Amino acid sequence: MLPFSLAFVDCDSGKNDEKRLFRSIQYGLASDVSKILEVCDINVNTRHYLGWTPLMVAAVNNKADVCRVLLRAGADPNMADEFVNPHRT
């Protein structure tokens, strides 16, 4: 078994484009992330309903290629984590 962590991203809230963005990040689809950011009107620093930014999700899921795409698109690596316990939402 490979040691890695996977941040769960439930894409059942928000717009469809944001759902696609977070799902593509979760699965490490760097080309899809790039296309979504080019075509859709999404702020690269938008937050998932649990408080994570796309860059945080990519980093926690160990998706270096996606991190590079997000940083080139203007993702802010200094944004604070605003994680909310899913049981409180």
C-alpha positions as CSV (number, residue, x, y, z in Angstrom):
1,M,0.0,0.0,0.0
2,L,1.3,3.5,-0.9
3,P,1.4,6.1,1.8
4,F,-0.5,9.1,0.8
5,S,-3.4,11.3,2.1
6,L,-6.5,12.1,0.2
7,A,-8.6,15.1,1.0
8,F,-12.3,14.2,0.4
9,V,-14.0,16.8,-1.8
10,D,-17.7,16.4,-1.9
11,C,-18.9,18.5,-4.9
12,D,-22.6,18.8,-4.0
13,S,-22.7,22.5,-3.4
14,G,-21.9,25.5,-5.5
15,K,-21.9,25.9,-9.3
16,N,-21.3,23.1,-11.7
17,D,-18.0,24.7,-12.9
18,E,-16.7,24.8,-9.4
19,K,-17.7,21.1,-8.9
20,R,-15.8,20.2,-12.0
21,L,-12.8,22.2,-10.8
22,F,-12.6,20.6,-7.4
23,R,-13.2,17.1,-8.8
24,S,-10.5,17.5,-11.4
25,I,-8.1,18.7,-8.7
26,Q,-8.9,15.8,-6.5
27,Y,-8.1,13.3,-9.3
28,G,-5.0,15.1,-10.5
29,L,-6.3,16.1,-13.9
30,A,-4.0,19.0,-14.5
31,S,-5.1,19.5,-18.2
32,D,-8.7,19.6,-17.1
33,V,-8.0,22.1,-14.4
34,S,-6.2,24.3,-16.9
35,K,-9.1,24.1,-19.3
36,I,-11.7,24.8,-16.6
37,L,-9.8,27.9,-15.5
38,E,-9.4,29.1,-19.1
39,V,-13.0,28.6,-20.2
40,C,-15.0,29.2,-17.0
41,D,-15.3,32.3,-15.0
42,I,-13.9,30.9,-11.8
43,N,-11.7,32.7,-9.3
44,V,-8.7,30.5,-8.8
45,N,-8.8,31.3,-5.1
46,T,-12.5,30.3,-4.6
47,R,-13.3,28.2,-1.6
48,H,-14.9,24.8,-1.4
49,Y,-17.9,24.9,0.9
50,L,-15.7,23.3,3.7
51,G,-13.2,26.2,3.5
52,W,-10.4,24.8,1.3
53,T,-9.0,26.6,-1.7
54,P,-8.2,24.7,-4.9
55,L,-4.4,24.9,-4.1
56,M,-5.0,23.4,-0.7
57,V,-6.9,20.5,-2.1
58,A,-4.2,19.9,-4.7
59,A,-1.4,20.1,-2.1
60,V,-3.1,17.8,0.4
61,N,-3.8,15.3,-2.4
62,N,-0.1,15.4,-3.5
63,K,-1.0,16.6,-7.0
64,A,2.2,18.6,-7.9
65,D,1.2,19.1,-11.5
66,V,-2.1,20.6,-10.5
67,C,-0.4,22.8,-8.0
68,R,1.8,24.2,-10.7
69,V,-1.2,24.9,-12.9
70,L,-3.0,26.7,-10.1
71,L,0.0,28.8,-9.1
72,R,0.5,29.8,-12.8
73,A,-3.2,30.8,-12.8
74,G,-2.6,33.1,-9.8
75,A,-3.5,31.0,-6.8
76,D,-2.4,32.6,-3.6
77,P,-0.3,30.1,-1.6
78,N,-0.6,32.3,1.5
79,M,-4.4,32.1,2.0
80,A,-5.4,30.8,5.4
81,D,-7.2,27.6,5.9
82,E,-10.9,28.1,6.8
83,F,-11.8,24.5,7.2
84,V,-15.2,23.9,8.8
85,N,-16.0,20.6,10.4
86,P,-18.4,18.8,8.0
87,H,-20.6,17.9,11.0
88,R,-21.1,21.6,11.8
89,T,-22.2,22.5,8.3
